[in-house]
């Protein structure tokens, strides 16, 4: 079969012939129809993870049809349309991942391939209202957003939520999930057109975080502070998020793409009872909750652009440019 592989750090990925897959007991072979990119795939290509062993097939998100299983007890999955939960071996504690936890796509061979072998426990029925490309866009970003919004921040209907850096997959899902839950949503971005597109998805409004007074603008426009803030950037702007949170507010964050804040005002945080909640990926229970909401509310992931599997290198460079609005997908 064909698979995209990282064969050397900071070099273009290559489409290669690799051995056909066989499912061991408890596993399934899925014939993939689409796969989606995450920033993690770019970071792997750049060598920004410890212990990388090459060649490796990246890709955490995928959707397809179960071709075979390794156990007769799992035979009912054969022929089913599925999406893949990329959180492998979460562990027994729903509060945090265990020591064996890892994300599909490194070190395990990922979804940038015609087929993948995956534990049956990591299969879920594809939401019927989604295309293959939309379904492939859902798993990693959707799971991350779900856990941040509901499991960690405990968002409730009627609350006001801020989602920073709108345009990336997880941020867009956080917006869509918040709206589906009956919350009032606001966003930040450096691109006015992304704020406009977020409004079309249900955001009440937004501000440009490159403006020096963006937090003041936001509080004025929203008519007050926020119950929940979802952030993936960190950096010096994170300190302003404390100012944007209500007393007792919750800030859930799952990234630090802008680095660590140079100044974090701890007094503001503890005096106003602010909850700062680290989060990443999610448990099997989170994944089930996420897929149930997507199916029930008919949520449709935003797909920015679709590339062919052989165009994976172009797709990675498109992601690296950070101009996308939504998920970048490979059609297989």
Phi, psi and omega in degrees: 000168179264142176211144174276133183228142166276113184256342178204143181295136179061029174238157179302146175289160183229142174273121188231159170274127179232160182299147175297152186264149176232134182275126172281168177306133181088359182240166177224151170260124180251127174275110190282140175257332180201154175221153181238153181270154169225160178303333178305323181294321176295318180297322177297315179299327180276357179077026185267026174232146177284150171070027178290131176244124184255152358283155177222142175267112180281183178110121180251336185255136177197157175217144181183201184242132179292121182266325181199161177227162182265354181227137178301329181296341181257012188297336180295343178284339185299129181088354181281143173276125190224159163246161187249130171279114185278000179272102184267134174053055179305315182112181188274343185262115181293345183286332182198154180291152180272181185292340181267359183298141175203165181252135180305137177112357176168110013276340179292142178301135188259203194265000178279064187200166178287331178218160175216148173255132190213146175302139178302328179297343181259015175262145173218146178301138177293127174305127191295335184277357184260145169287172177298319182293319178294319181295320180294333181286348192278314201301295189293309182293320178296316179296316180299315181293318180302310182297319180297314187285316190254309183290316183271307184275346176055046180300139179237156178304140178089349179279164179254128184235142174247129175245118182273156174059048184295143181134323175285162185300310183295321179296318179295319176296321178301318177298310182295320179293318180298317179294319179297332179274000178087023178264159174268125188243140174231160185221165167234155176195163173267357184239116180304325181294329177289324176296319179298318179291327176295322177298323178295336177270000175119357177293142178288327180176187181190172180224162178272116184287355175278346175289135183300329183252032186300323181293321177294318176302316184294313180298323179292314181295320183280345182077023178149184185275181191246141175287319184226137174233132179244120187228146176229008185256319186071224179069189184294336177294342181297326180299324179291338178295328176298320178294332182275350183270141174293158169305128184082007181290166183239127176247112178256129182224145184223025178194167177214049183296336177265007179088187179276144177294137180287336179220122176237116186277093184296327181299317177300321185292310184282326183292327180264011174060038181283134177262117178255116194239108174284145181204154174201142179047225181177166182276170174303325177295319176299316182296319178295318178297319180296311182293326178296317179294317179301316180291316184290319183268001181053044178288134181245117177301146177274119178258122181282309185200146180246130176244159170285158179304320180292347180260023183302323180296317177297322179296320178295321178290326176296319177293319181298330179289343174059031179259359187284157171235099185106193187269146174261130190235145172256126175269129186247000000 
